């Protein structure tokens, strides 16, 4: 893919952050207000991997409804449960295809050493990886944006 001269292609690297994921969703909404910005890839862990899936599969105007649904679904202190439950209802059946080779999720699947997954067989596999990503406690820095040419 050759970037158009009028477009700014970026890569988002969103660290694990729990509820700070709402801030990163706001960052995405702001980026979408700039018509030249194209998000090529998203790297994420924990709740930010979930936000990454939303960024790649849903328009930004779905944010308010999505947040409301997550709050209604939240029955525990573990927000990843609520996000995954709601995403199973709202993401398209082809979410895994939208995310393959564009969403890079760090996850510890089946208790293994953390690894990055970017190819998803189907939506069930995507949700398995997103859920597993929420079980890794990372100490990370703030978000990073990289420009691609």
C-alpha distance (Angstrom), angle and dihedral (degrees) to the residues before:
residue distance angle dihedral
X1 . . .
X2 3.79 . .
X3 3.79 113.7 .
X4 3.77 114.7 -120.9
X5 3.81 113.7 -118.5
X6 3.80 89.3 -121.3
X7 3.80 94.5 53.7
X8 3.79 131.9 78.8
X9 3.81 110.1 -148.8
X10 3.80 115.1 -156.7
X11 3.79 140.5 179.6
X12 3.80 119.4 -145.3
X13 3.81 121.0 -147.4
X14 3.80 106.6 -168.2
X15 3.82 117.3 -175.4
X16 3.79 124.3 -142.6
X17 3.74 108.4 -84.7
X18 3.80 116.8 150.0
X19 3.78 109.8 -142.5
X20 3.80 92.2 5.7
X21 3.82 84.2 81.2
X22 3.79 86.2 86.3
X23 3.82 88.0 63.0
X24 3.80 90.8 52.5
X25 3.78 90.9 49.5
X26 3.82 86.6 54.6
X27 3.82 88.6 51.5
X28 3.79 88.3 54.1
X29 3.80 92.2 49.8
X30 3.82 89.4 51.9
X31 3.81 91.4 49.1
X32 3.80 89.3 51.7
X33 3.79 90.1 56.9
X34 3.79 86.4 67.3
X35 3.80 103.9 75.6
X36 3.81 94.9 -156.9
X37 3.82 95.3 58.4
X38 3.81 117.3 102.7
X39 3.82 119.2 -176.8
X40 3.80 106.9 -143.9
X41 3.80 100.9 176.5
X42 3.79 140.6 1.2
X43 3.80 125.8 -152.3
X44 3.78 113.3 -162.8
X45 3.75 147.4 159.4
X46 3.78 130.6 -158.2
X47 3.80 113.6 -22.2
X48 3.80 90.4 -2.1
X49 3.81 90.2 60.0
X50 3.79 85.7 55.8
X51 3.80 90.7 49.9
X52 3.81 87.3 49.0
X53 3.80 90.4 56.7
X54 3.81 89.2 50.1
X55 3.80 91.6 49.1
X56 3.80 91.3 53.5
X57 3.81 96.8 42.4
X58 3.80 109.9 30.1
X59 3.80 135.5 52.2
X60 3.82 115.7 -114.4
X61 3.80 92.8 -114.1
X62 3.83 88.4 72.1
X63 3.84 91.2 67.4
X64 3.80 99.6 93.8
X65 3.79 93.8 48.5
X66 3.80 91.7 43.9
X67 3.81 93.2 51.9
X68 3.79 91.4 47.4
X69 3.80 90.8 52.0
X70 3.82 92.3 48.1
X71 3.82 90.6 51.4
X72 3.82 91.2 50.0
X73 3.80 91.6 48.0
X74 3.81 95.2 46.5
X75 3.80 106.9 109.0
X76 3.79 96.7 151.5
X77 3.78 139.0 41.8
X78 3.80 88.6 -108.7
X79 3.81 101.6 92.0
X80 3.83 93.5 -172.9
X81 3.84 89.1 70.9
X82 3.78 90.7 57.0
X83 3.80 94.8 44.5
X84 3.81 92.6 50.5
X85 3.80 92.3 47.0
X86 3.81 92.2 52.7
X87 3.81 94.5 41.5
X88 3.80 90.8 55.5
X89 3.82 85.9 60.8
X90 3.82 100.4 42.7
X91 3.80 108.9 32.0
X92 3.80 115.9 92.3
X93 3.81 120.1 -106.7
X94 3.79 87.4 -108.7
X95 3.83 95.3 54.0
X96 3.80 91.0 115.4
X97 3.83 89.6 57.3
X98 3.82 91.8 49.3
X99 3.80 89.5 50.9
X100 3.82 100.5 42.2
X101 3.82 110.3 110.3
X102 3.82 89.7 -2.8
X103 3.82 102.8 66.3
X104 3.80 115.6 57.4
X105 3.80 110.9 -167.7
X106 3.78 124.8 -172.0
X107 3.80 107.0 -145.0
X108 3.80 141.5 158.7
X109 3.78 102.6 -136.6
X110 3.80 115.8 -165.5
X111 3.81 92.5 -7.3
X112 3.79 94.4 -60.3
X113 3.76 126.5 140.6
X114 3.81 109.4 -73.4
X115 3.77 113.5 -87.5
X116 3.79 136.1 172.2
X117 3.79 119.2 -106.6
X118 3.80 122.0 -165.4
X119 3.81 104.4 155.7
X120 3.80 118.2 73.7
X121 3.83 125.6 -167.4
X122 3.81 95.4 -156.7
X123 3.80 140.4 -29.7
X124 3.80 92.0 -76.6
X125 3.80 90.0 57.7
X126 3.82 90.6 46.7
X127 3.82 91.0 53.5
X128 3.81 91.9 45.2
X129 3.80 89.7 55.2
X130 3.83 93.3 44.7
X131 3.79 91.2 50.1
X132 3.83 92.6 46.8
X133 3.78 89.7 50.0
X134 3.80 90.0 61.3
X135 3.80 91.1 62.5
X136 3.80 95.4 65.3
X137 3.81 115.5 92.3
X138 3.82 105.7 -146.2
X139 3.76 127.3 179.2
X140 3.78 103.1 -151.7
X141 3.75 143.6 158.9
X142 3.78 129.0 -111.4
X143 3.79 125.4 -68.1
X144 3.78 120.8 -65.9
X145 3.77 127.4 -152.8
X146 3.79 120.2 -157.8
X147 3.76 124.6 -168.7
X148 3.78 118.9 -138.3
X149 3.79 126.5 -155.8
